[in-house]
Amino acid sequence: MMLKAIKTRIYPTAQQQEKITANFGYCRFVWNQLLDMQKQRYANGGSYVNEFGMNYLIKCLKQEYPFLKAAESTSLLHVSRDLHHAYQKLFKEHKGFPKFKARKFPKQSYQCNAVNHNIQLVDQHHLKLPKLGCLRFKAGRQPVGKIKNVTIRRSATGKFYAVILVDTDIESLIKTTKAIGVDMGVADLMITSDGVKYPTIRFDKRLSKRKHYWEKRLARRRHQAQAAIAWDHHNKVIEPRELTDFKNYQKAKHMVARYNEKIANQRDNYLHNVTKELVEQYDVIKIEDLKTKNLMKNHKLSRAIANQSWRKLRIMLEYKCAWYGKKLVTVNPRKTSQLCSVCGYDDGKHALDIRQWTCPNCRINHDRDINAAVNILKATA
């Protein structure tokens, strides 16, 4: 049995959308209250309150703020858990300090646990959720197995999704006894030690003209709206307008979000296809342990590197290998491009524009990327 998440598009009614939006607000309110309490305790010399302590504080918040009783109860418990995990990352991994959540953030979500059959699949197109009732959904793959929890999300374009986490059986793929080394690149997305190159597809450039068309209008309409808001404040209007009151600005913002979403969906689909192909063909997959954050400091290549989504590619390989009984190995990328894969001679660093080079020791001509992929295959973790 393994955990598997299935993302489905849901179509809530107007009344259900109001309840979902309200629950977003309840979770955001509890997050901000708990975070403010933690910061005040630290300022007064107090100690950090763990997850269980915050769960007790949520009960106190419900008594102080009765409107929280309308929230889906398990979703508030996930707020304390998420805040606890955020503090653990701060203490152990020195990640960023938890931040207060804003109402205007375009992406919203909350999570509810499956307790006493409160979450059920009514049929192939309807899902029953707590506080919402029966919802129509559409998915390419039906959830099969025991439902653990459901995450309700609203995208920047206003679409609603349900991510259903199920505990299910996943059949292992046929063993091939093959191993492969994979080099990540910019000109090509992946280069394998077998000499296969998966091309880079610049999805951002395919839609760049239409996206730029609306980005220009968004910038101009934001400037006009801000000027109108400033005029309201200067003339002391009783109810000054906000950005949400300007329909033309909201339309341009929605169109930019639509193109960003389309680019992301196309890229994800491509990554899913190439990763599934690798997992089906090979039992052991070796990839570089790249530090993308450092590579992004190269401003000439940062946009192209961001388009490759190497981190997401690695995450997909990790969980697919775990699902299907395959093995993923990460190796240190040091000197993989400068060592000869035949004799091991170190030819030193090569400029990025040098795509082929000849080993001075054994006189074999190498394709830079394929040679690196072979070195990755030979390397140990």
C-alpha positions as CSV (number, residue, x, y, z in Angstrom):
1,M,0.0,0.0,0.0
2,M,1.3,3.4,-1.0
3,L,0.0,7.0,-0.8
4,K,-1.0,8.5,-4.1
5,A,-2.4,12.0,-4.8
6,I,-4.9,12.5,-7.6
7,K,-5.7,16.0,-8.7
8,T,-9.3,16.6,-9.9
9,R,-11.2,19.6,-11.2
10,I,-14.3,20.3,-9.2
11,Y,-17.3,22.4,-10.1
12,P,-18.9,23.8,-6.9
13,T,-22.2,25.7,-7.0
14,A,-22.3,29.4,-6.1
15,Q,-23.3,28.6,-2.5
16,Q,-20.5,26.0,-2.3
17,Q,-18.0,28.5,-3.6
18,E,-19.0,30.9,-0.8
19,K,-18.4,28.2,1.8
20,I,-15.0,27.3,0.3
21,T,-13.9,31.0,0.2
22,A,-15.1,31.4,3.8
23,N,-13.1,28.4,4.9
24,F,-10.0,29.9,3.2
25,G,-10.6,32.9,5.4
26,Y,-11.0,30.9,8.6
27,C,-7.7,29.0,8.0
28,R,-5.9,32.2,7.1
29,F,-7.3,34.0,10.3
30,V,-6.2,31.1,12.5
31,W,-2.7,31.0,10.9
32,N,-2.2,34.7,11.5
33,Q,-3.5,34.5,15.1
34,L,-1.2,31.6,16.0
35,L,1.8,33.2,14.3
36,D,1.2,36.5,16.1
37,M,0.9,34.6,19.4
38,Q,4.2,32.8,18.8
39,K,6.0,36.1,17.9
40,Q,4.6,37.8,21.1
41,R,5.7,34.9,23.3
42,Y,9.2,35.0,21.8
43,A,9.4,38.8,22.3
44,N,8.3,38.4,26.0
45,G,10.9,35.7,26.6
46,G,8.6,32.7,26.4
47,S,9.2,29.4,24.7
48,Y,7.8,28.0,21.4
49,V,4.4,26.3,21.6
50,N,4.4,23.0,19.7
51,E,1.6,21.6,17.5
52,F,-0.4,20.1,20.4
53,G,-0.3,23.3,22.3
54,M,-1.5,25.2,19.2
55,N,-4.4,22.7,18.9
56,Y,-5.5,23.7,22.4
57,L,-5.2,27.3,21.5
58,I,-7.5,26.8,18.5
59,K,-10.3,25.7,20.9
60,C,-9.8,28.9,22.8
61,L,-9.9,30.9,19.5
62,K,-13.3,29.2,18.7
63,Q,-14.7,30.5,22.1
64,E,-13.3,34.0,21.5
65,Y,-14.4,34.1,17.8
66,P,-17.6,32.1,17.4
67,F,-17.5,32.4,13.6
68,L,-14.7,29.9,13.5
69,K,-17.2,27.2,14.5
70,A,-18.5,27.3,10.9
71,A,-15.1,26.1,9.6
72,E,-14.3,22.5,8.7
73,S,-12.8,21.4,12.0
74,T,-9.9,19.3,10.7
75,S,-8.8,22.1,8.3
76,L,-7.9,24.2,11.3
77,L,-5.8,21.4,12.8
78,H,-3.8,21.3,9.6
79,V,-3.1,25.0,10.1
80,S,-1.3,24.3,13.4
81,R,0.5,21.4,11.8
82,D,1.7,23.5,8.9
83,L,2.9,26.3,11.2
84,H,4.7,23.7,13.3
85,H,6.5,22.4,10.2
86,A,7.4,25.9,9.2
87,Y,9.0,26.5,12.5
88,Q,10.8,23.2,12.4
89,K,12.3,24.2,9.0
90,L,13.3,27.5,10.6
91,F,15.0,25.8,13.6
92,K,16.6,22.8,11.8
93,E,17.2,23.9,8.2
94,H,17.4,27.7,8.8
95,K,14.7,28.3,6.2
96,G,12.8,31.6,6.1
97,F,10.7,32.8,9.0
98,P,7.0,32.1,8.7
99,K,5.0,35.0,7.2
100,F,1.5,36.3,7.8
101,K,-1.0,35.3,5.0
102,A,-2.7,37.9,3.0
103,R,-6.4,37.9,1.8
104,K,-5.4,39.0,-1.7
105,F,-3.0,36.2,-2.4
106,P,-4.4,34.6,-5.6
107,K,-3.8,30.9,-4.6
108,Q,-5.8,29.6,-1.7
109,S,-6.2,26.2,-0.1
110,Y,-7.3,24.2,2.9
111,Q,-7.1,20.5,3.8
112,C,-9.6,18.2,5.5
113,N,-9.1,14.7,6.9
114,A,-11.2,11.7,6.2
115,V,-12.9,10.9,9.5
116,N,-16.0,8.6,10.0
117,H,-16.7,8.5,6.2
118,N,-17.2,12.2,5.9
119,I,-15.4,12.1,2.5
120,Q,-16.9,9.7,0.0
121,L,-17.0,9.0,-3.7
122,V,-20.7,9.0,-4.6
123,D,-20.1,7.9,-8.2
124,Q,-17.6,8.5,-11.0
125,H,-18.4,12.2,-11.2
126,H,-19.5,13.2,-7.7
127,L,-17.6,13.6,-4.5
128,K,-19.0,14.2,-1.0
129,L,-17.0,16.6,1.2
130,P,-17.6,17.9,4.8
131,K,-19.5,21.2,5.0
132,L,-19.9,21.3,1.2
133,G,-22.0,18.2,0.4
134,C,-22.0,16.7,-3.0
135,L,-19.6,18.2,-5.6
136,R,-19.3,17.4,-9.3
137,F,-15.7,16.6,-10.4
138,K,-13.8,15.6,-13.5
139,A,-10.6,13.6,-13.6
140,G,-8.7,11.5,-16.1
141,R,-8.1,8.8,-13.5
142,Q,-10.6,7.7,-10.8
143,P,-9.4,7.7,-7.2
144,V,-9.0,4.0,-6.1
145,G,-8.3,3.1,-2.5
146,K,-8.8,4.4,1.0
147,I,-9.2,8.2,1.1
148,K,-6.8,9.8,3.7
149,N,-7.5,13.5,3.1
150,V,-8.6,16.0,0.5
151,T,-7.0,19.4,-0.3
152,I,-9.3,22.1,-1.8
153,R,-7.5,24.6,-3.9
154,R,-8.4,27.7,-5.9
155,S,-6.0,28.7,-8.6
156,A,-5.1,32.2,-9.7
157,T,-7.6,31.9,-12.6
158,G,-10.4,31.1,-10.2
159,K,-10.6,27.3,-11.0
160,F,-11.3,24.9,-8.1
161,Y,-9.4,21.7,-7.6
162,A,-9.5,18.8,-5.1
163,V,-6.3,16.9,-4.5
164,I,-7.4,13.5,-3.1
165,L,-4.8,11.5,-1.2
166,V,-5.5,7.8,-1.3
167,D,-3.8,4.7,0.2
168,T,-3.8,2.3,-2.6
169,D,-1.9,-0.7,-4.2
170,I,0.4,0.2,-7.1
171,E,1.7,-2.6,-9.4
172,S,5.4,-2.6,-9.9
173,L,6.7,-2.3,-13.4
174,I,8.5,-5.1,-15.1
175,K,12.2,-5.2,-14.2
176,T,14.6,-4.5,-17.1
177,T,17.9,-4.8,-15.3
178,K,19.1,-1.7,-17.0
179,A,20.8,1.4,-15.6
180,I,21.0,4.9,-17.1
181,G,22.9,8.1,-16.3
182,V,21.1,11.4,-17.0
183,D,22.7,14.7,-17.5
184,M,20.5,17.8,-17.2
185,G,21.1,20.5,-19.8
186,V,19.7,23.8,-21.2
187,A,19.9,23.2,-24.9
188,D,18.5,19.7,-24.3
189,L,16.4,19.0,-21.2
190,M,18.0,15.6,-20.5
191,I,20.9,13.7,-22.1
192,T,21.2,10.0,-21.3
193,S,24.3,7.8,-21.2
194,D,22.7,5.8,-24.1
195,G,23.1,8.9,-26.3
196,V,19.3,9.8,-26.3
197,K,18.6,13.5,-26.1
198,Y,15.2,14.8,-24.8
199,P,14.8,18.3,-26.4
200,T,14.0,21.4,-24.5
201,I,10.7,22.9,-25.4
202,R,10.3,26.6,-24.5
203,F,6.7,26.7,-23.6
204,D,7.1,30.2,-22.3
205,K,8.2,31.5,-25.8
206,R,5.3,29.7,-27.6
207,L,2.8,32.0,-25.8
208,S,5.1,34.9,-25.2
209,K,3.5,37.3,-27.7
210,R,-0.1,36.8,-26.4
211,K,1.1,36.9,-22.8
212,H,3.1,40.1,-23.4
213,Y,0.0,41.6,-25.0
214,W,-1.9,41.3,-21.7
215,E,1.1,42.0,-19.5
216,K,1.4,45.5,-21.1
217,R,-2.3,46.1,-20.5
218,L,-2.1,44.9,-16.9
219,A,0.8,47.3,-16.2
220,R,-1.1,50.3,-17.7
221,R,-4.4,49.5,-16.1
222,R,-2.7,49.0,-12.7
223,H,-1.1,52.4,-13.0
224,Q,-4.4,54.0,-14.0
225,A,-6.2,52.3,-11.1
226,Q,-3.6,53.4,-8.6
227,A,-3.8,56.9,-9.8
228,A,-7.6,56.9,-9.3
229,I,-7.2,55.4,-5.8
230,A,-4.7,58.2,-4.9
231,W,-7.2,60.8,-6.2
232,D,-9.9,59.3,-3.9
233,H,-7.6,59.5,-0.9
234,H,-6.5,63.1,-1.8
235,N,-10.1,64.2,-2.1
236,K,-11.1,62.3,1.1
237,V,-13.7,60.2,-0.5
238,I,-15.8,58.4,2.2
239,E,-15.3,55.0,0.6
240,P,-12.1,55.0,-1.6
241,R,-11.9,52.4,-4.3
242,E,-9.6,49.4,-4.3
243,L,-7.9,47.5,-7.1
244,T,-10.7,44.9,-7.0
245,D,-13.2,47.6,-8.0
246,F,-11.5,48.1,-11.4
247,K,-13.0,45.6,-13.9
248,N,-10.6,46.2,-16.7
249,Y,-7.6,45.7,-14.4
250,Q,-9.1,42.5,-13.0
251,K,-9.7,41.2,-16.6
252,A,-6.1,41.8,-17.6
253,K,-4.9,40.2,-14.4
254,H,-7.0,37.1,-15.1
255,M,-5.7,36.8,-18.7
256,V,-2.1,37.0,-17.6
257,A,-2.8,34.3,-15.0
258,R,-4.5,32.1,-17.6
259,Y,-1.4,32.2,-19.9
260,N,0.9,31.5,-16.9
261,E,-1.3,28.5,-16.0
262,K,-1.3,27.2,-19.5
263,I,2.5,27.4,-19.8
264,A,2.8,25.5,-16.4
265,N,0.4,22.8,-17.5
266,Q,2.1,22.2,-20.8
267,R,5.5,22.0,-19.1
268,D,4.2,19.6,-16.4
269,N,2.6,17.3,-19.1
270,Y,5.9,17.1,-20.9
271,L,7.9,16.3,-17.7
272,H,5.4,13.6,-16.8
273,N,5.8,12.0,-20.2
274,V,9.6,11.9,-20.2
275,T,9.9,10.8,-16.5
276,K,7.4,7.9,-17.0
277,E,9.3,6.8,-20.1
278,L,12.6,6.7,-18.1
279,V,11.0,4.8,-15.2
280,E,9.5,2.2,-17.6
281,Q,12.7,1.5,-19.4
282,Y,15.3,1.5,-16.6
283,D,15.6,-0.1,-13.1
284,V,18.3,2.3,-11.9
285,I,18.4,6.0,-12.8
286,K,21.3,8.2,-11.8
287,I,21.0,12.0,-12.0
288,E,23.0,15.0,-10.9
289,D,22.5,16.6,-7.5
290,L,22.2,20.1,-8.9
291,K,22.1,23.2,-6.8
292,T,19.6,25.2,-8.9
293,K,19.7,28.2,-6.6
294,N,23.4,28.7,-7.3
295,L,23.0,28.2,-11.1
296,M,20.2,30.8,-11.2
297,K,22.7,33.4,-10.2
298,N,23.9,33.4,-13.8
299,H,21.6,36.0,-15.1
300,K,22.3,35.2,-18.8
301,L,20.9,31.7,-18.3
302,S,18.5,32.1,-15.4
303,R,15.4,32.3,-17.5
304,A,16.3,29.2,-19.5
305,I,17.2,27.3,-16.4
306,A,13.9,28.2,-14.7
307,N,12.1,26.9,-17.8
308,Q,13.8,23.5,-17.4
309,S,12.2,22.9,-14.0
310,W,15.0,20.5,-12.9
311,R,13.7,20.4,-9.3
312,K,10.2,19.3,-10.4
313,L,11.7,16.8,-12.8
314,R,13.7,15.3,-9.8
315,I,10.6,15.2,-7.6
316,M,8.6,13.3,-10.3
317,L,11.4,10.8,-10.7
318,E,11.6,10.3,-6.9
319,Y,8.0,9.4,-6.3
320,K,7.5,7.4,-9.6
321,C,10.6,5.3,-8.7
322,A,9.1,4.7,-5.3
323,W,5.7,3.8,-6.8
324,Y,7.0,1.3,-9.4
325,G,9.8,-0.4,-7.5
326,K,12.7,1.4,-9.3
327,K,15.8,3.1,-7.8
328,L,16.8,6.7,-8.2
329,V,20.4,7.7,-7.3
330,T,21.8,11.2,-7.0
331,V,25.5,11.8,-7.6
332,N,27.8,14.8,-7.2
333,P,28.0,16.7,-10.5
334,R,31.7,17.7,-9.8
335,K,33.9,17.3,-12.9
336,T,31.4,15.2,-14.8
337,S,31.8,17.4,-17.9
338,Q,35.6,17.5,-17.8
339,L,36.6,13.9,-17.1
340,C,37.1,11.5,-20.1
341,S,34.5,8.7,-19.7
342,V,36.9,6.2,-21.4
343,C,40.3,6.8,-19.7
344,G,39.4,9.1,-16.8
345,Y,41.7,12.0,-17.9
346,D,40.9,15.4,-16.4
347,D,40.9,17.9,-19.3
348,G,40.0,20.9,-17.1
349,K,37.0,23.2,-17.4
350,H,35.5,23.8,-20.8
351,A,33.5,27.0,-21.8
352,L,29.8,26.5,-22.2
353,D,30.1,27.1,-26.0
354,I,32.3,24.0,-26.4
355,R,29.9,21.2,-27.1
356,Q,32.5,18.6,-28.3
357,W,36.1,18.0,-27.2
358,T,38.9,15.5,-27.9
359,C,40.6,13.8,-25.0
360,P,44.4,14.7,-25.1
361,N,45.2,11.3,-23.5
362,C,43.3,8.7,-25.5
363,R,42.4,10.9,-28.5
364,I,38.7,10.1,-28.4
365,N,36.2,12.7,-29.5
366,H,33.4,13.3,-26.9
367,D,30.0,14.9,-27.1
368,R,30.1,17.0,-23.9
369,D,26.7,16.1,-22.6
370,I,26.8,12.4,-23.4
371,N,30.3,12.1,-21.9
372,A,28.9,13.7,-18.7
373,A,25.9,11.3,-18.7
374,V,28.3,8.3,-18.9
375,N,30.4,9.7,-16.0
376,I,27.2,10.1,-14.0
377,L,26.3,6.5,-14.7
378,K,29.8,5.3,-13.5
379,A,29.8,7.6,-10.4
380,T,28.9,6.3,-7.0
381,A,26.4,8.2,-4.7
